[in-house]
Amino acid sequence: MDELVLVARVAGWSVAIEDNGWQGSRPEVLRVLSAGARVVSVYQNVNAYGRFSYAVDGVVLTGFEPLFPQRRWGSQPDLLLPQMRAVGLDPDWSQPPYGAVELVALALAERLTGVHLDARALDRPLLAAVVTPRLSDPPASFRLRREDARLAAAIGQAAPALLRRAAATAAGHAVRLAQLESDPVVVEALAAAEAGQARRVGDTSPLGWRIRTWAVEAEIAWRVRNDPSASLAAQQASARLLQVSGREPAPPLKDPAPWLAPERVAALRLRLAAVQALRAALLADPHTAVAATLEHLRYLPAWTAIRAATLAILAPGGTAVPPDATDL
């Protein structure tokens, strides 16, 4: 169930194709891929949701949904208006079109790059790699104010030092629940958070690599738990792609049975939530740190205890605040 990407060289461009993935549409990935280069990304899922992105020199200049191109974003959201109109993509329509909008998106990509894709371009051995997704950006906004006004108010009124302490405390609860107290990377990062430090956790840092690899394991467990046949089917599909890329023989298939236990799925997802919350607790801005930490934890079964501990720190004097009618 690995996420694979296949790469071909066509007309001076590198063309990357993902097998059942969307990494190439993520802004975190586009920023890195476009450093010193230009990147055009076309994505569509089975529900017809898609995304077109154009990034240059580490900046996403323009992005939009092909079904709703009036919803544009990026540093220059209107940059591609002439090219969009030239391929028949009306940037101002109020109703979604019907038909193969992905073909129009590919036509726009061809106009920007000069690369025409057809089956012959891919009908040869291709470079292949297994993808370990990059870390996600911290959420730009949080829904806590609407869903839990009391906790949101406590965060809004607290001093920066208390916010950092609250974030570290919440992350520490999750670390202990996930039984990660003996992991040296986690222990060191938690100690930094408890000391009130801010730290950038990069993709290749020890904690960043924990998050990325454990996210893959949690995703595999979730998929297999919901569709036990998916594991073998996905492995077979991956094997075929690796053979197409010239990497033979294909790796042996793995028995999905060890992934099927509900408690294993829960444990892997808890472990991931704990290290994601720990990374959030180390963010530079104290308000973002505590809000992002809680965002990762608020759907855990232990949320009530985590919330109570957070309020106990954020309340005046550091004492616990009794529940009231606004608590959810």
C-alpha positions as CSV (number, residue, x, y, z in Angstrom):
1,M,0.0,0.0,0.0
2,D,2.9,2.3,-0.6
3,E,2.3,5.7,-2.3
4,L,4.3,5.6,-5.5
5,V,5.4,8.3,-8.0
6,L,6.6,7.5,-11.5
7,V,8.7,10.1,-13.4
8,A,9.4,10.5,-17.1
9,R,11.4,13.2,-19.0
10,V,9.3,14.8,-21.7
11,A,10.4,17.8,-23.8
12,G,12.8,19.0,-21.2
13,W,10.3,18.7,-18.3
14,S,10.0,16.1,-15.6
15,V,6.5,14.6,-15.6
16,A,5.6,12.9,-12.3
17,I,2.5,10.7,-12.0
18,E,1.2,9.5,-8.7
19,D,-0.6,6.2,-8.2
20,N,-3.7,7.0,-6.3
21,G,-2.1,9.9,-4.5
22,W,-2.4,13.7,-4.2
23,Q,1.0,14.7,-2.8
24,G,1.8,16.8,-5.9
25,S,-1.2,19.0,-5.2
26,R,-0.1,20.0,-1.6
27,P,1.3,23.5,-1.1
28,E,4.0,22.0,1.2
29,V,5.2,19.8,-1.7
30,L,4.8,22.5,-4.4
31,R,7.0,24.9,-2.5
32,V,9.9,22.5,-2.4
33,L,9.5,21.2,-6.0
34,S,9.4,24.7,-7.5
35,A,12.5,26.0,-5.7
36,G,14.5,27.4,-8.6
37,A,12.0,25.9,-11.1
38,R,8.4,26.0,-12.4
39,V,5.8,23.4,-11.4
40,V,2.4,22.7,-12.8
41,S,0.1,20.3,-10.9
42,V,-3.1,18.7,-12.1
43,Y,-5.1,16.6,-9.6
44,Q,-8.5,15.0,-9.6
45,N,-10.1,12.4,-7.3
46,V,-12.9,9.9,-7.9
47,N,-15.4,12.4,-6.6
48,A,-14.5,14.9,-9.4
49,Y,-12.9,17.2,-6.9
50,G,-9.7,18.5,-8.5
51,R,-7.0,21.1,-8.0
52,F,-4.8,23.0,-10.5
53,S,-1.7,24.7,-9.2
54,Y,1.1,26.7,-10.7
55,A,4.2,27.4,-8.6
56,V,7.5,29.2,-9.4
57,D,10.6,29.6,-7.2
58,G,9.0,28.2,-4.1
59,V,5.8,30.2,-4.3
60,V,2.3,29.0,-5.3
61,L,1.3,31.8,-7.7
62,T,-2.1,30.5,-8.7
63,G,-4.4,27.6,-7.7
64,F,-8.0,26.8,-8.3
65,E,-10.6,24.0,-8.5
66,P,-11.3,23.1,-12.1
67,L,-15.0,22.7,-11.3
68,F,-15.1,26.1,-9.6
69,P,-12.3,28.2,-11.2
70,Q,-13.8,31.4,-9.7
71,R,-12.4,30.2,-6.4
72,R,-8.7,31.0,-6.9
73,W,-5.8,31.5,-4.5
74,G,-2.1,32.1,-4.4
75,S,0.1,35.1,-4.5
76,Q,-1.2,36.0,-8.0
77,P,-4.6,34.4,-8.3
78,D,-5.5,36.0,-11.6
79,L,-2.1,35.4,-13.3
80,L,-3.5,32.7,-15.6
81,L,-6.8,34.3,-16.7
82,P,-5.8,34.7,-20.4
83,Q,-4.5,31.1,-20.6
84,M,-7.6,29.8,-18.8
85,R,-9.9,31.5,-21.3
86,A,-7.8,30.3,-24.2
87,V,-8.4,26.6,-23.4
88,G,-12.2,27.2,-22.8
89,L,-12.0,27.4,-19.0
90,D,-14.2,30.3,-18.0
91,P,-12.7,31.8,-14.8
92,D,-15.9,33.5,-13.8
93,W,-18.6,30.9,-14.2
94,S,-21.1,30.6,-11.4
95,Q,-22.2,27.1,-12.1
96,P,-19.9,24.1,-12.4
97,P,-19.5,22.8,-16.0
98,Y,-20.3,19.3,-17.0
99,G,-17.9,17.0,-18.9
100,A,-14.3,16.1,-18.6
101,V,-12.9,19.2,-16.8
102,E,-9.7,17.3,-16.1
103,L,-9.0,17.4,-19.9
104,V,-9.4,21.2,-19.8
105,A,-7.0,21.3,-16.9
106,L,-4.5,19.2,-18.8
107,A,-4.9,21.4,-21.8
108,L,-4.0,24.4,-19.6
109,A,-1.0,22.5,-18.3
110,E,0.1,21.9,-21.9
111,R,-0.3,25.6,-22.7
112,L,1.9,26.6,-19.8
113,T,4.6,23.9,-20.3
114,G,4.5,23.0,-24.0
115,V,4.4,19.4,-23.0
116,H,1.7,17.2,-24.6
117,L,1.1,14.0,-22.7
118,D,0.0,10.8,-24.4
119,A,0.4,7.1,-23.7
120,R,3.6,6.8,-25.7
121,A,5.4,9.2,-23.4
122,L,4.8,6.8,-20.5
123,D,5.2,3.5,-22.5
124,R,8.7,2.7,-21.3
125,P,10.6,2.0,-18.1
126,L,10.1,4.9,-15.7
127,L,12.0,6.1,-12.6
128,A,9.9,5.1,-9.6
129,A,10.0,6.0,-5.9
130,V,8.0,5.3,-2.8
131,V,6.7,8.5,-1.3
132,T,6.8,9.4,2.4
133,P,4.6,12.5,2.6
134,R,6.1,15.8,3.8
135,L,5.0,17.4,7.0
136,S,1.8,19.5,6.7
137,D,1.8,23.2,7.4
138,P,0.2,24.2,10.7
139,P,-3.5,24.9,10.2
140,A,-4.2,28.5,9.2
141,S,-7.3,28.8,11.4
142,F,-9.0,26.8,14.1
143,R,-12.7,26.2,14.8
144,L,-12.2,26.0,18.6
145,R,-13.9,29.3,19.2
146,R,-17.2,28.1,17.7
147,E,-17.1,24.7,19.2
148,D,-15.7,25.5,22.7
149,A,-16.1,29.2,23.5
150,R,-14.8,28.7,27.1
151,L,-11.5,27.1,26.1
152,A,-11.1,29.6,23.2
153,A,-11.6,32.5,25.6
154,A,-9.0,31.1,28.1
155,I,-6.5,30.8,25.2
156,G,-7.2,34.3,24.1
157,Q,-6.6,35.8,27.5
158,A,-3.6,33.8,28.6
159,A,0.0,35.1,28.7
160,P,2.5,33.6,26.2
161,A,4.3,31.6,29.0
162,L,1.0,30.0,30.1
163,L,0.1,29.2,26.5
164,R,3.4,27.4,26.0
165,R,3.0,25.5,29.3
166,A,-0.6,24.5,28.3
167,A,0.6,23.2,24.9
168,A,3.4,21.2,26.5
169,T,1.0,19.8,29.1
170,A,-1.5,18.7,26.5
171,A,1.2,17.1,24.3
172,G,2.6,15.4,27.4
173,H,-0.8,13.8,28.1
174,A,-0.9,12.4,24.6
175,V,2.7,11.1,24.8
176,R,2.0,9.2,28.0
177,L,-1.3,7.8,26.5
178,A,0.6,6.6,23.5
179,Q,3.3,5.1,25.8
180,L,6.1,6.9,24.1
181,E,8.0,7.9,27.3
182,S,10.9,5.6,26.4
183,D,11.4,7.0,22.9
184,P,14.5,9.2,23.1
185,V,13.4,11.5,20.2
186,V,10.0,12.1,21.8
187,V,11.4,12.6,25.3
188,E,13.9,15.2,24.1
189,A,11.3,17.1,22.2
190,L,8.8,17.0,25.1
191,A,11.5,18.3,27.4
192,A,12.1,21.3,25.1
193,A,8.4,22.0,24.9
194,E,8.1,21.9,28.7
195,A,11.1,24.3,29.0
196,G,9.1,26.8,26.9
197,Q,11.2,26.5,23.9
198,A,10.1,27.0,20.3
199,R,11.7,24.8,17.6
200,R,11.3,24.3,13.9
201,V,10.7,20.6,13.2
202,G,11.8,19.9,9.7
203,D,11.0,17.0,7.4
204,T,14.3,15.3,8.0
205,S,14.7,16.1,11.7
206,P,14.4,13.1,14.1
207,L,10.9,14.2,15.2
208,G,9.8,15.1,11.7
209,W,10.9,11.7,10.4
210,R,8.9,10.0,13.2
211,I,5.8,11.9,12.2
212,R,6.2,11.2,8.5
213,T,6.8,7.4,8.8
214,W,4.3,6.9,11.5
215,A,1.7,8.7,9.4
216,V,2.3,6.2,6.7
217,E,1.8,3.3,9.1
218,A,-1.4,4.8,10.5
219,E,-2.8,5.3,7.0
220,I,-2.0,1.7,6.0
221,A,-3.7,0.4,9.2
222,W,-6.8,2.6,8.6
223,R,-7.2,1.6,5.0
224,V,-6.7,-2.1,5.7
225,R,-9.1,-2.0,8.6
226,N,-11.8,-0.5,6.4
227,D,-11.1,-2.8,3.5
228,P,-9.0,-5.8,4.3
229,S,-8.7,-6.7,0.6
230,A,-7.2,-3.3,-0.1
231,S,-3.9,-4.2,1.2
232,L,-3.2,-7.1,-1.2
233,A,-4.9,-5.3,-4.1
234,A,-2.8,-2.2,-3.4
235,Q,0.4,-4.2,-3.1
236,Q,-0.3,-6.0,-6.4
237,A,-0.9,-2.6,-8.1
238,S,2.3,-1.3,-6.6
239,A,4.2,-4.4,-7.8
240,R,2.9,-3.8,-11.3
241,L,4.0,-0.2,-11.3
242,L,7.5,-1.2,-10.0
243,Q,7.7,-3.7,-12.8
244,V,6.8,-1.1,-15.4
245,S,9.5,1.1,-14.0
246,G,12.0,-1.6,-14.7
247,R,12.5,-2.7,-11.1
248,E,12.1,-6.5,-11.1
249,P,11.4,-8.8,-9.5
250,A,8.5,-7.3,-7.6
251,P,8.8,-7.4,-3.8
252,P,6.9,-10.2,-2.1
253,L,3.3,-9.5,-0.9
254,K,2.9,-8.9,2.8
255,D,0.2,-10.5,4.9
256,P,-2.4,-7.8,5.9
257,A,-3.6,-9.8,8.9
258,P,-1.3,-8.0,11.4
259,W,-2.9,-4.7,10.5
260,L,-6.5,-5.8,11.1
261,A,-6.8,-5.6,14.9
262,P,-8.9,-2.6,15.9
263,E,-6.6,-1.9,18.9
264,R,-3.6,-1.8,16.5
265,V,-5.3,0.9,14.4
266,A,-6.2,2.9,17.5
267,A,-2.7,2.6,18.9
268,L,-1.1,3.8,15.6
269,R,-3.4,6.7,15.3
270,L,-2.9,7.7,18.9
271,R,0.9,7.5,18.4
272,L,0.6,9.8,15.4
273,A,-1.6,12.3,17.2
274,A,0.9,12.5,20.0
275,V,3.9,13.3,17.9
276,Q,1.9,15.7,15.8
277,A,0.7,17.5,18.9
278,L,4.3,17.6,20.2
279,R,5.5,19.2,17.0
280,A,2.7,21.8,17.3
281,A,3.7,22.6,20.9
282,L,7.1,23.7,19.6
283,L,5.7,26.2,17.1
284,A,7.1,29.8,17.3
285,D,3.8,31.6,18.0
286,P,2.4,30.6,21.5
287,H,-1.3,31.0,20.4
288,T,-0.8,29.0,17.3
289,A,1.2,26.4,19.3
290,V,-1.6,25.7,21.9
291,A,-4.4,25.9,19.3
292,A,-2.6,23.5,16.9
293,T,-1.7,21.1,19.7
294,L,-5.3,20.9,20.8
295,E,-6.5,20.5,17.2
296,H,-4.5,17.3,16.9
297,L,-6.0,15.9,20.2
298,R,-9.6,17.0,20.5
299,Y,-11.0,13.9,18.9
300,L,-9.1,11.5,21.1
301,P,-11.1,9.5,23.7
302,A,-9.0,11.2,26.4
303,W,-10.0,14.7,25.2
304,T,-12.1,15.5,28.3
305,A,-9.0,15.0,30.5
306,I,-6.7,16.9,28.2
307,R,-9.1,19.8,28.0
308,A,-9.5,19.9,31.8
309,A,-5.7,20.0,32.2
310,T,-5.4,22.8,29.7
311,L,-8.0,24.9,31.4
312,A,-6.4,24.3,34.8
313,I,-3.2,26.0,33.4
314,L,-4.8,28.8,31.5
315,A,-7.3,29.8,34.2
316,P,-6.1,32.7,36.5
317,G,-3.8,31.4,39.2
318,G,-3.4,28.1,37.4
319,T,-6.3,26.5,39.2
320,A,-8.9,24.3,37.7
321,V,-12.1,26.0,36.5
322,P,-15.4,24.2,37.3
323,P,-17.5,23.3,34.2
324,D,-20.3,25.7,33.2
325,A,-23.2,25.6,30.8
326,T,-21.0,26.7,27.9
327,D,-18.8,23.7,28.1
328,L,-19.2,21.2,25.3
